[in-house]
Amino acid sequence: MLTLTLRKVLAVIVVGVGVGLGLAACGGTASTDPSGTTPSTPTATPTATAAAVAEEAPEHIHNLALLEGVVYLGTHNGMWMEQPDQSVVRVSEVPFDVMGLARAGDRWLASGHAGVGLDPHANLGLQESTDDGRTWQAVSLAGEIDFHRLVASGNVVIGLSSSDGALMKSTND
């Protein structure tokens, strides 16, 4: 059972509003860094301030998933989970902005862009995690697409592009 108390909900709202006022909107396009390369995956280490903020509470929840009684949250500061009768904890090692989130068999799929302390314009394309959301690897379209919605069934994945509203479908494994 989801046990988000009023205090937890208020903490999420307060942190989300505070960060929202200090950050640009979620949208963005891929950019290149000074070396001329396009960022494709959230591999940078967050700053000490960003890490401290990321550990306080989930920020700006974009997606929810339920798997075997555990609630998973896709947020501005990573993927979080709440097991029954336990506190919400951040799962992802890097607090990227998880816009789209879906379970596909024994892996998680996500999309979005870099979070606090990382390049805010790096569209992550389709990312996958095979270790329950701790680490993420690029699958496709890194640096090109930010899917704000993802759904998966079997080997079919459908994503909604935030830049043009296009539905994109893959039947690859």
DAKADA-V329712 format. One record per residue. N is the residue number from 1. RES is the residue in one letter. PHI is phi in whole degrees, 0 to 359 (NA if undefined). PSI is psi in whole degrees, -180 to 180 (NA if undefined). NEAR is the number of other C-alpha atoms within 8 Angstrom. Layout:
N	RES	PHI	PSI	NEAR
N	RES	PHI	PSI	NEAR
//
This chain:
1	M	NA	136	5
2	L	292	124	7
3	T	244	36	7
4	L	292	113	7
5	T	279	167	6
6	L	303	-39	6
7	R	298	-44	7
8	K	296	-43	8
9	V	298	-44	9
10	L	296	-38	8
11	A	298	-42	9
12	V	298	-44	12
13	I	296	-47	10
14	V	297	-48	8
15	V	296	-43	10
16	G	298	-42	11
17	V	294	-44	8
18	G	298	-46	8
19	V	291	-39	9
20	G	300	-37	9
21	L	291	-28	7
22	G	266	-9	6
23	L	245	160	6
24	A	287	168	6
25	A	298	166	6
26	C	296	-32	4
27	G	294	160	6
28	G	172	168	10
29	T	236	163	9
30	A	296	147	11
31	S	227	168	9
32	T	250	148	9
33	D	274	176	8
34	P	303	-25	5
35	S	281	-7	5
36	G	91	4	6
37	T	264	152	7
38	T	265	123	10
39	P	298	140	14
40	S	231	-14	11
41	T	207	150	11
42	P	283	79	11
43	T	256	-12	5
44	A	290	155	6
45	T	273	131	7
46	P	294	154	12
47	T	291	164	7
48	A	301	-41	6
49	T	296	-45	7
50	A	297	-41	10
51	A	296	-40	10
52	A	295	-43	8
53	V	297	-43	8
54	A	297	-28	13
55	E	277	-13	9
56	E	289	-55	6
57	A	192	158	11
58	P	299	140	16
59	E	247	134	13
60	H	45	83	9
61	I	286	124	10
62	H	261	-36	11
63	N	217	154	11
64	L	232	146	10
65	A	218	149	10
66	L	235	124	8
67	L	222	114	7
68	E	52	45	4
69	G	82	-2	8
70	V	257	131	10
71	V	267	129	12
72	Y	248	141	12
73	L	238	131	13
74	G	262	118	16
75	T	227	176	16
76	H	299	-23	16
77	N	237	46	13
78	G	105	-173	18
79	M	262	132	14
80	W	238	163	14
81	M	216	153	12
82	E	228	113	12
83	Q	277	156	10
84	P	308	132	9
85	D	61	26	7
86	Q	230	165	7
87	S	285	157	6
88	V	289	133	9
89	V	228	147	9
90	R	283	133	12
91	V	264	-46	11
92	S	290	136	11
93	E	292	-37	8
94	V	255	126	11
95	P	279	63	15
96	F	284	162	14
97	D	278	99	13
98	V	278	98	17
99	M	274	-52	17
100	G	256	143	16
101	L	210	130	16
102	A	207	150	11
103	R	263	134	11
104	A	226	97	11
105	G	65	-120	6
106	D	259	20	6
107	R	225	158	11
108	W	261	144	14
109	L	244	143	14
110	A	211	165	13
111	S	210	173	17
112	G	147	-142	15
113	H	210	171	15
114	A	300	148	16
115	G	262	-162	13
116	V	306	131	11
117	G	86	-4	8
118	L	242	171	11
119	D	299	112	8
120	P	290	-8	9
121	H	255	6	10
122	A	276	102	16
123	N	289	132	18
124	L	267	-6	19
125	G	62	-149	17
126	L	267	124	15
127	Q	248	154	13
128	E	226	151	12
129	S	230	129	13
130	T	251	9	10
131	D	236	43	7
132	D	63	30	8
133	G	94	3	11
134	R	287	-49	9
135	T	237	156	10
136	W	227	144	9
137	Q	232	146	8
138	A	290	135	13
139	V	256	-48	9
140	S	197	160	7
141	L	60	23	10
142	A	299	135	14
143	G	83	-5	14
144	E	245	-41	10
145	I	231	146	13
146	D	236	102	15
147	F	278	121	15
148	H	272	-15	12
149	R	221	138	10
150	L	225	140	15
151	V	224	150	10
152	A	217	144	11
153	S	208	119	7
154	G	62	-129	6
155	N	262	13	10
156	V	261	129	10
157	V	234	131	11
158	I	237	132	11
159	G	233	146	13
160	L	256	115	12
161	S	289	132	14
162	S	284	-22	11
163	S	281	-36	9
164	D	226	3	5
165	G	75	9	7
166	A	288	139	7
167	L	270	126	8
168	M	243	138	8
169	K	235	138	8
170	S	233	141	8
171	T	242	18	7
172	N	278	160	5
173	D	280	NA	3
//
